[in-house]
Amino acid sequence: MLTEDQLRRILPLLPLPKLQQYLPHLNEAMQLFAVNTMPRTAAFVAQTAHESAQYTRSVESVNYTKASG
């Protein structure tokens, strides 16, 4: 389970209201999917933060460019 302080240290630029909004959902998902060790927690937070632009985006853009070649 992540604490507010831990998530603040991981994502120091995330505004406090957003942090407080997402933290319960992160902890719920972590419990549901057995993210219950430090390595799993680190990987989960790193991946989800990366994919959501540090929890600032909740909808994925589907405007992809075609690879050349």
N, CA and C atoms as an extended XYZ file, in Angstrom:
207
Properties=species:S:1:pos:R:3:atomname:S:1:resname:S:1:resid:I:1 pbc="F F F"
N         0.840       -1.178        0.000 N   MET     1
C         0.000        0.000        0.000 CA  MET     1
C         0.886        1.243        0.000 C   MET     1
N         0.558        2.161       -0.881 N   LEU     2
C         1.295        3.413       -0.956 CA  LEU     2
C         0.698        4.441       -0.006 C   LEU     2
N         1.562        5.228        0.600 N   THR     3
C         1.089        6.331        1.427 CA  THR     3
C         1.169        7.617        0.605 C   THR     3
N         0.507        8.633        1.096 N   GLU     4
C         0.555        9.936        0.437 CA  GLU     4
C         1.998       10.444        0.369 C   GLU     4
N         2.733       10.269        1.453 N   ASP     5
C         4.124       10.720        1.488 CA  ASP     5
C         4.979        9.979        0.460 C   ASP     5
N         4.789        8.680        0.329 N   GLN     6
C         5.563        7.910       -0.649 CA  GLN     6
C         5.277        8.369       -2.077 C   GLN     6
N         3.999        8.548       -2.392 N   LEU     7
C         3.658        8.973       -3.743 CA  LEU     7
C         4.157       10.391       -4.005 C   LEU     7
N         4.132       11.239       -2.999 N   ARG     8
C         4.657       12.604       -3.127 CA  ARG     8
C         6.157       12.566       -3.434 C   ARG     8
N         6.882       11.647       -2.813 N   ARG     9
C         8.326       11.528       -3.072 CA  ARG     9
C         8.604       10.996       -4.477 C   ARG     9
N         7.745       10.113       -4.954 N   ILE    10
C         7.921        9.549       -6.288 CA  ILE    10
C         7.576       10.570       -7.356 C   ILE    10
N         6.491       11.309       -7.133 N   LEU    11
C         6.003       12.288       -8.112 CA  LEU    11
C         5.875       13.656       -7.446 C   LEU    11
N         6.993       14.328       -7.198 N   PRO    12
C         6.947       15.586       -6.437 CA  PRO    12
C         6.208       16.727       -7.142 C   PRO    12
N         6.044       16.653       -8.460 N   LEU    13
C         5.359       17.730       -9.175 CA  LEU    13
C         3.860       17.507       -9.317 C   LEU    13
N         3.376       16.353       -8.890 N   LEU    14
C         1.946       16.065       -8.968 CA  LEU    14
C         1.223       16.914       -7.930 C   LEU    14
N         0.260       17.736       -8.365 N   PRO    15
C        -0.467       18.569       -7.401 CA  PRO    15
C        -1.163       17.713       -6.339 C   PRO    15
N        -1.187       18.213       -5.124 N   LEU    16
C        -1.747       17.467       -4.000 CA  LEU    16
C        -3.190       17.012       -4.245 C   LEU    16
N        -4.074       17.843       -4.801 N   PRO    17
C        -5.439       17.347       -5.049 CA  PRO    17
C        -5.475       16.140       -5.991 C   PRO    17
N        -4.636       16.148       -7.033 N   LYS    18
C        -4.576       14.998       -7.948 CA  LYS    18
C        -4.032       13.776       -7.222 C   LYS    18
N        -2.992       13.979       -6.438 N   LEU    19
C        -2.407       12.879       -5.679 CA  LEU    19
C        -3.455       12.245       -4.775 C   LEU    19
N        -4.194       13.066       -4.066 N   GLN    20
C        -5.214       12.554       -3.158 CA  GLN    20
C        -6.364       11.904       -3.921 C   GLN    20
N        -6.613       12.353       -5.134 N   GLN    21
C        -7.662       11.767       -5.961 CA  GLN    21
C        -7.271       10.368       -6.427 C   GLN    21
N        -6.022       10.201       -6.860 N   TYR    22
C        -5.592        8.942       -7.462 CA  TYR    22
C        -5.108        7.905       -6.453 C   TYR    22
N        -4.606        8.324       -5.326 N   LEU    23
C        -4.005        7.388       -4.369 CA  LEU    23
C        -4.940        6.247       -3.955 C   LEU    23
N        -6.195        6.499       -3.600 N   PRO    24
C        -7.057        5.363       -3.226 CA  PRO    24
C        -7.263        4.372       -4.369 C   PRO    24
N        -7.346        4.880       -5.588 N   HIS    25
C        -7.539        4.006       -6.746 CA  HIS    25
C        -6.284        3.188       -7.042 C   HIS    25
N        -5.130        3.806       -6.881 N   LEU    26
C        -3.873        3.069       -7.055 CA  LEU    26
C        -3.782        1.944       -6.035 C   LEU    26
N        -4.063        2.258       -4.789 N   ASN    27
C        -3.987        1.239       -3.738 CA  ASN    27
C        -5.005        0.129       -3.963 C   ASN    27
N        -6.192        0.479       -4.430 N   GLU    28
C        -7.207       -0.536       -4.720 CA  GLU    28
C        -6.753       -1.467       -5.843 C   GLU    28
N        -6.216       -0.888       -6.905 N   ALA    29
C        -5.733       -1.698       -8.032 CA  ALA    29
C        -4.558       -2.573       -7.607 C   ALA    29
N        -3.669       -2.024       -6.785 N   MET    30
C        -2.520       -2.793       -6.322 CA  MET    30
C        -2.974       -3.989       -5.488 C   MET    30
N        -3.971       -3.789       -4.660 N   GLN    31
C        -4.485       -4.899       -3.846 CA  GLN    31
C        -5.161       -5.939       -4.737 C   GLN    31
N        -5.951       -5.482       -5.683 N   LEU    32
C        -6.695       -6.381       -6.565 CA  LEU    32
C        -5.773       -7.273       -7.390 C   LEU    32
N        -4.643       -6.710       -7.835 N   PHE    33
C        -3.743       -7.441       -8.723 CA  PHE    33
C        -2.458       -7.909       -8.035 C   PHE    33
N        -2.488       -8.011       -6.713 N   ALA    34
C        -1.377       -8.544       -5.917 CA  ALA    34
C        -0.061       -7.818       -6.160 C   ALA    34
N        -0.140       -6.513       -6.263 N   VAL    35
C         1.082       -5.691       -6.317 CA  VAL    35
C         1.430       -5.441       -4.855 C   VAL    35
N         2.186       -6.382       -4.278 N   ASN    36
C         2.351       -6.387       -2.832 CA  ASN    36
C         3.804       -6.520       -2.369 C   ASN    36
N         4.724       -6.255       -3.273 N   THR    37
C         6.142       -6.226       -2.905 CA  THR    37
C         6.719       -4.913       -3.402 C   THR    37
N         7.855       -4.529       -2.877 N   MET    38
C         8.491       -3.284       -3.316 CA  MET    38
C         8.820       -3.303       -4.809 C   MET    38
N         9.419       -4.375       -5.344 N   PRO    39
C         9.696       -4.376       -6.786 CA  PRO    39
C         8.428       -4.261       -7.632 C   PRO    39
N         7.366       -4.946       -7.236 N   ARG    40
C         6.114       -4.855       -7.989 CA  ARG    40
C         5.516       -3.452       -7.881 C   ARG    40
N         5.573       -2.892       -6.691 N   THR    41
C         5.044       -1.541       -6.492 CA  THR    41
C         5.821       -0.537       -7.327 C   THR    41
N         7.132       -0.642       -7.315 N   ALA    42
C         7.963        0.275       -8.099 CA  ALA    42
C         7.647        0.159       -9.586 C   ALA    42
N         7.514       -1.060      -10.083 N   ALA    43
C         7.219       -1.264      -11.503 CA  ALA    43
C         5.828       -0.747      -11.849 C   ALA    43
N         4.857       -1.010      -10.986 N   PHE    44
C         3.487       -0.568      -11.225 CA  PHE    44
C         3.392        0.952      -11.275 C   PHE    44
N         3.962        1.607      -10.286 N   VAL    45
C         3.889        3.068      -10.241 CA  VAL    45
C         4.674        3.676      -11.398 C   VAL    45
N         5.838        3.139      -11.690 N   ALA    46
C         6.635        3.662      -12.805 CA  ALA    46
C         5.876        3.539      -14.123 C   ALA    46
N         5.284        2.381      -14.364 N   GLN    47
C         4.573        2.161      -15.629 CA  GLN    47
C         3.326        3.019      -15.740 C   GLN    47
N         2.512        3.025      -14.693 N   THR    48
C         1.274        3.801      -14.765 CA  THR    48
C         1.551        5.296      -14.799 C   THR    48
N         2.561        5.747      -14.080 N   ALA    49
C         2.907        7.172      -14.118 CA  ALA    49
C         3.430        7.557      -15.494 C   ALA    49
N         4.226        6.693      -16.086 N   HIS    50
C         4.748        6.971      -17.434 CA  HIS    50
C         3.615        7.049      -18.452 C   HIS    50
N         2.726        6.075      -18.421 N   GLU    51
C         1.650        6.017      -19.414 CA  GLU    51
C         0.610        7.120      -19.238 C   GLU    51
N         0.545        7.713      -18.061 N   SER    52
C        -0.443        8.761      -17.816 CA  SER    52
C         0.188       10.142      -17.686 C   SER    52
N         1.425       10.272      -18.145 N   ALA    53
C         2.162       11.547      -18.020 CA  ALA    53
C         2.137       12.019      -16.565 C   ALA    53
N         2.549       11.136      -15.696 N   GLN    54
C         2.588       11.345      -14.250 CA  GLN    54
C         1.216       11.695      -13.687 C   GLN    54
N         0.243       10.915      -14.102 N   TYR    55
C        -1.139       11.027      -13.635 CA  TYR    55
C        -1.792       12.359      -13.998 C   TYR    55
N        -1.375       12.926      -15.131 N   THR    56
C        -2.014       14.147      -15.611 CA  THR    56
C        -2.930       13.872      -16.796 C   THR    56
N        -2.880       12.680      -17.369 N   ARG    57
C        -3.730       12.309      -18.502 CA  ARG    57
C        -4.499       11.045      -18.154 C   ARG    57
N        -5.784       11.036      -18.463 N   SER    58
C        -6.576        9.842      -18.189 CA  SER    58
C        -7.169        9.241      -19.458 C   SER    58
N        -6.920        9.882      -20.598 N   VAL    59
C        -7.399        9.386      -21.876 CA  VAL    59
C        -6.204        9.282      -22.810 C   VAL    59
N        -6.075        8.132      -23.453 N   GLU    60
C        -4.947        7.930      -24.348 CA  GLU    60
C        -5.240        8.522      -25.712 C   GLU    60
N        -4.267        9.223      -26.248 N   SER    61
C        -4.373        9.743      -27.608 CA  SER    61
C        -4.175        8.584      -28.583 C   SER    61
N        -4.969        8.546      -29.626 N   VAL    62
C        -4.803        7.504      -30.642 CA  VAL    62
C        -4.284        8.104      -31.940 C   VAL    62
N        -3.667        9.251      -31.849 N   ASN    63
C        -3.079        9.911      -33.004 CA  ASN    63
C        -1.623        9.468      -33.139 C   ASN    63
N        -1.451        8.305      -33.731 N   TYR    64
C        -0.121        7.749      -33.897 CA  TYR    64
C         0.415        8.102      -35.274 C   TYR    64
N         1.724        8.231      -35.377 N   THR    65
C         2.320        8.459      -36.681 CA  THR    65
C         2.775        7.120      -37.238 C   THR    65
N         2.736        7.014      -38.547 N   LYS    66
C         3.154        5.784      -39.205 CA  LYS    66
C         4.675        5.774      -39.281 C   LYS    66
N         5.267        4.664      -38.898 N   ALA    67
C         6.726        4.536      -38.960 CA  ALA    67
C         7.180        4.573      -40.420 C   ALA    67
N         8.261        5.281      -40.675 N   SER    68
C         8.766        5.337      -42.051 CA  SER    68
C         9.497        4.061      -42.382 C   SER    68
N         9.472        3.710      -43.648 N   GLY    69
C        10.207        2.532      -44.106 CA  GLY    69
C         9.318        1.428      -44.338 C   GLY    69
